[in-house]
Amino acid sequence: MIRFALQGLLARKLRTALTAIGIVLGVSLISGTYVLTDSISSAFDSIFSQNYKNTDAAITGKSAFDLSEDGTQTAPPFAADLLQKVRELPEVGAAGGAVSGEAQLIGKDGKAIVFGGAPNLGFSVDPSLPQFNSLTLVKGAWPAADEVVIDTKTAAEKGFQAGDTIGVQARGAVETTRISGLVSFGAVSSIGGATLAGFDLGTAQRLFDKTGKLDQILIAAKQGVDRPQLLAAVQKILPPATQVRSAEDQAAEDAAGTSAFLSFLQTFLLVFGGIALFVGSFVIANSLSITIAQRTREFATLRTLGAARKQILGTVVLEALVTGIVSAVAGLFLGLAIATGLFKLFDAIGFTLPNNGLEFRTRTVVVALLVGVVVTVLASLRPAMRATRVPPIAAVREGAVLPPGRFHRYRSAGAVVVAVVGVGTILAGLFVDGLATRTLLILLGLGVLLLFIGIAAFSARLVRPMAAVSDPVARWSVVVLTAIAWPFVLFPLWLIRRMFGRRAEFPGVLPDRPAVALGGQNSRRDPRRTASTAAALMIGLALVTLVATLGAGIIKPFEDAVDKISSSDYAITAQNNFSPLPPTVAAAAAKVPSVTELTSVRAGQARAFDKTISVTAIDETAPKLLRFDWRSGSQASLSELGADGAIVDSGYADEHSLTLGSTFRLQTVTGKLLQLTVRGVFKPPAGGSPFGNVTISTGTFDSTTTQPQNLYSFLNIEGGVTAANTDALNAALASFPNAKAVTIEQFKDNQTDGIKSLLNVLYVLLALSVLVSLFGIVNTLVLTVFERTRELGMLRAIGLTRGQVKRMIRQESVMTALIGAVIGIVLGLVLASLLAARLDEISFTVPAGQLIAFAVVSVVVGIIAAIWPARRAAKLDPLQALQYE
């Protein structure tokens, strides 16, 4: 039976290849995900290890609590005189001090040089201690006072050479600086989109407003001194708010945020690989079911010759196993191309990632092969069980069909139960309080999986009524698309074929009623087959609809929230829309004579009630430009913050039983404890708020925070938004090329650009599942062409033309796609409504334009899927088709 199974696969190479495509694509995304994240991880490891080469220990500033990686706060610097004390220790062989910060390079066009959302890194360089230097000098010389070295990538892309001048903006206004040399970062081939700017220590301290301060001291032990001895000696002389770690521990600490990001990215991408495999399993199960139905007489003959039911089962499972192995191997290596494509995709949306070459690890091979084979075999079990029910007598019957299973009558009821359980699981995940994040995600994933399975199984009951509606829709959709394509595609192709003496029917626009009527009847002939084929597209479009609806539900509340909070004419943000800016930027804008009011929102972190929270600060002008929805207090509360006042959001107030007049303690990053009194409680709008859990006065914030930064600034100007006022603000900000003044409408658009970019990434990833479903439709149509060979021969014999055969197949394909699209879009809207009901930040907003576009895409998918099967059907010779067994 093993030899029989393998020979059967070789005899049906086309069908096997079409069946395998779903698994190939799903495995390729899983393989590509591992290759991508492993490659990024390897590059980051190289970067962090390069930072601490030849280093035994590192001293850094120490914040009073662990900081999150939101960019608003860093550990405070420490006094530079500690460096000399470290050098005097007998255990120390060498030590060097450094400072770092954000240094924005300015291009020849006067604009900030930004490669996506990558950081703009600035730091001090000490060429007298090359053992601690992670940079390699490529051209020129190391920087002297008021000079800079920049990375070779930035120099090449922006046309700079050693000896040129370049603008540099750090904590103050832009400065014109001479480029002393070009550098590369160690052995790493790409550091992503980051720009590098290196200065001598004095220049860096001035630019980053850290005169007399250091951020880090790197230490090499004297020969014969081991690490524990060195760390113990350094520990004895450390002042408060500093800490010492081994080089390995410091590298791991630096990489902690990156590791968390990579773990999230890997999980995020693997989910889409799982979706593609899930869709592919439907394609495999459907393809095998059709193939087994077509091989009824073959299996019956085997049973007549003595084959046991177990042998039939083993034959089908073996075919699936071989298909799974071949598919997984192909998908494994296709994953290399997928990884390269993902790098380019993230680069295209401004999220350039470091890359030191593709990493192809053993774990990737094992997981990809195992997942591909297991999914394929599991998908084959139900069709394989059906194959065992073929009775021997079917070998002598013309047109014998598989008998229904024992539980066939309970199929619809079982599907409803599975779908209801799925919905219940989703509701439990969304509305049961206190669930851990992992438990919540498991419940949601399991619930959606069960819901999809239940709807897919029940949809066979919906095919006939939906087909009656989709038949005319499909017919006239094709007419409209044909009319659009006629002058640009169809007529030119017909003309070219005629010029080269090829046979071709003149491209018509109006539908061929007999042909499309036959196509509609074919889609209703086997509802279960049509439903199974449509299910693959249904899943993809349900998820695409969910993403589009959630995106619209996030953007609309955000825009409403901006309108509710701000009454200003303009906002000032960073060029990338999200990086914090030094207060000097807002001060420059305030000097414009026509500016009547300007307020800024500072952002940072603090600790209260044993938790790290986001903290914001506002000044006395805030009541004129910012509006709050007060539960307790009023706009006057904003002017009454003083040194010890605070306003808190309602959720935080409820969590900690805070009311007007309540007091609580807040610990700042520098360790200072503030005793604060609640002056007001506000309700954040559904679309989010720029304010943290606690908001204090700018004076209090600045006195307890090193290097405060503004998240946003808002201003009013005489005459409102005009071209002249915009020009005046831009002129005032000319010394800060990393900042920009935008209208409130532009501010809303800019802030939602990140959401839209993320949505585009999701669409690209979900397109893979739609692609799998397209091949599922192709596969089903090809198999049905084989199945209906004699029928097609009969139709051709009684006068059906080749063009009519093509239109018949196309109508069947488009109707199948439309059925999947309608169910998928409705299901996606239901899932989105459930999430919107649970999350206050999301409103249920139907993106009507996008949904129409998805429906059009489904029609196009149906047309494309029908091209090859229709051509095969049209090429059948009527006489040979009538003799086909």
C-alpha positions, 0 to 999 in steps of 0.5 A: 500500500505504501508503493501504491500511495506514492505512485498515486501521488506521482500520477496526480502531480498537479493536484498534489502541488495545488493542494500543497500550496497552502502549507508551503505559504504558511510554513514559509511565513513561520520560517521567515519569522524565525529567520527575521527575528533571529537575524535582528537578534544576532545584529543587536547582540553584536551591537551590544557586545561591541559596546562593551568589548575589552570592558570588564565593568560599567558604571551608570546612573541609577534611577530610583525605580525601573524605567519603561522604554518609552523614551521620555525618561533616562537614568540621571547622569552623575558627577564627572569627578567619579572618573578620577576616583575610579582611575586611582583604584589599584584594581583598575587598569583603564577607565573612560567616561562618556555621555550620550543623548539624541543628536539630530543631524541636519541635511544640506536641505536644512531638514532633519535626517531621519530614516524611518523611526530609528533613533538619532544617536549621539555620544562622546568618543575618546580615541585615547582609549581605543579599547573602549571604542566601538567605532571604526574610523573609515575616513578622516580623523577623530573629532576635536572640540566642536567637531563631529564624526558621522556614520558612513551610511548617513554620509553616503545617502546625504552626500557628506564627506570628511571636511564638510560642515553639517548641522547638529541639533541636541538640547539647544538650537542647531549648530553648524559643525565640521565633519572630522571623519566618517565611522562605521559601527564595529563588524555589524553590516547594518545598524538599521536606520539609526544615525551616529554622531560622535563628539569629543567629551567636552563638546558632547557634554555641552550639546547634551546639557551635561557639563560636568556630568557623565552617563557611563564609565567603562572600566578594564581591570588591571592584569591579574585582577578578576571581575569580582575583585574589580566590582567589589573595589568599585562598589566601595567608592560609588556615590548615591544614584550610581551602580556598577555592573559587569560588562555582560550584565550591562549588555544584557540590561541594555538589550532588555528592551530589545529582547522584549520587542523581539519577543513581541515581534516574533509572536506577532508574526507567528500568529499570521503564519498560524492563520495562513496554516489554518486557512491552508488546512481548509484547502487541504481538507477540501482538496483531499475530500474532492480527490477521494470522492473522485477516487471512489471506484479506485478505493472500492476496487482495492476493497474488492481485492482485499484491502482493509479499511485500515489500509485505505486509511493508511494510504490517504494519511501517507499521501498527506504525510508525504505532501506535508514533508515536501510542502514544509521543506519548500516552505522552509527555504521560501522563508528566506525570501519571506524574511528578506521581504519582511526586512524590506516591508518594515523598511518601507514603512519607516521601521528600518531594523539592524541586519547582520546577515540572515540567521538560519538556525536548527530550531527554525528547521525543526519547528517549520517542518514539524508544524507543516507536517502535523497540520497537513496530516491533521487536515487529512484525517477527516477525508481519510476516514471518509475514504474508509467508508467506500463499499466494495460494490461501488467498484461496479456502480456507475457514478457511485458516491461516498455514503454519508457518515453516522453523524452526518445528520448532526453536522449543522447542530454541531456546527452551531454548538461549536460556534456558540462555544467560540463566542462564549469563549471570546466573551469570557476573555473580553469581559471576565476581570482579572485575567492574566494577559496570557490567559486572555490571549489564549481565550481569545485565540481559542474562541476565534478558532472555534467560531471560524470552524463552526461558521465554516461547517454551518455555512453549507446551509447558507450556500443555496440562499446566498447563491441565489443573491450572489448570482446576479451580483457576481454576473453584473460585478464581472460585467462592470469589471470587464467594461473597465478592463475592456479598453485597457486589457481585453481588447489589446490582448485580443488584437495582439492575439489576432495579429499573431494569427492566434484564435481568440473570441472578440471580448464582449461585455454583456453576460452570456446568460446560458453560460453564467446560469450553468456556472450558478447551478454548479456552485449550488450543486454541492453546497458543502464543497462550495462552503469549504472552498469559500471558508478559506477566503471567509477567514482571511476577509473576516480578519481583514475586516476586523483589522480595518474596523478596529483601525477606524474605531481607533482613529475616529475616537482619537480625532474626537479626543483631540477636538475635545481636549485642545482649543489651540490653533497649532501644535508643535511636535517632532518631525517623526511625530512622537519623539519628545522635544527639549523645552527650548523648542517651545521657548523659540516659538513663544518669541513669535510676536503674534503668539498669544498663548502657548502651553507645553505638556511635559512627560516622564515617569514616576512611582506611586502606590508601588507601581511605575506610572506615566506622569505629565506636567503643565504650566499656568497657560494650560487652562486657556488651551487645554480642556478637561472633562471634570468629574471633580474640580474645574479648569481653575484646578489647573492654575492651582497645582503649585508645588504640591498639587496634582490632577489624576485621571478617573481610572487611577482615582478609582483604583486608589480611592483618590478624591478631591483633597486626597493626599498621596506620595509620588517618587520621582526618577531622582528618588525625591518624594513628593507629597501631593494633594489631589486638586481635580479628577478628570475623565479621559476621552475615549480616544486617549489623552496626552496626560498621564495618570498623574499631572503636576505643575511644570515647576515641580516636574522640572525641579525633580527631573533631569533634562525634562522634555515636552511631549507636545506644545499647543499655541494660539496665534493672532488671526488663527491658522493662516499662511503668514502665521505658519511661515512665522512659526516655521521661521522661529523653529528654523534653528530646530529642524527636528521640530515642526509647527502643524495645524490641529487638523495636520496634528491629528493626521500625523498622529494617526499615520503610525496607526495607518502604517501598522494597518498596512503591515497587517493587510500585507500579512493577512494578504498571505491568507487571502493568497492561500484561499485564492489557490484553494479556489483554483484547486477546487475548480481544477479538481471539479474540471477533472470531475466533470470532464465527461459533462464538459464534453457533452456540453461542448458536443451540443454547442457550448463554445470555449468562451462560454465554458470559460464564462461558466467556470468564472461565474462559479468562481466569482460566486464562491468568492462572494459567498466567502466575502459576505460571510467573512465581512459580517463575521469580521464586523461581529468580532470588531463589535465585541472588542469595541464593546469591551475597550473604551478606547475603540468605538465601533465604526464601520469603514464602509469604503474599505468594506466595498473595496474588500468586496471588489477584491473578492470578485477580482480574486474569483476572476483571477482564480478562474483563469487557469481552470477555465482555460483547461476546461475550454481546451478539452477535446469533446470526443476525448472528454466523452470517453473520460473515465 
